[in-house]
Amino acid sequence: MAKDTKVELVDMILQVREKTIDMLKFNLTKAQDRMKVQADKQRYESEFLVGLLVAEPVKLLNRKIVKQQNRMGVFGLIQWSNGNDEDVTWEDFADLTKRFHAFVLDL
């Protein structure tokens, strides 16, 4: 009789364990889905024409703060991959970081 009780107890513990694991897997999947939705909001689709040269920022040469529509804006003097040392442009940091996620903005 005691033997049956031990087997039933182990069986019940295993069932609780399986339900807990299933619940954890479900919650993990929901969390991963939420994270993907948030990450996808930051992504954008890029289309490139054949033969089009794609420039990427190479180096941050300087930065300045400017007033833009009664708000502060930070601009960086950017050297591009498809130009020479004199081919630099002032770019809005907010726009630059959206377009080029991996670009380091440290001066």
Buried (B, 14 or more C-beta within 10 A) or exposed (E): EEEEEEEEEEEEEEEEEEEEEEEEEEEEEEEEEEEEEEEEEEEEEEEEEEEEEEEEBBBBEEBEEEEEEEEEBBBBBBBBEEBEEEEBEEBBBEEBBEEBEEBEBEE
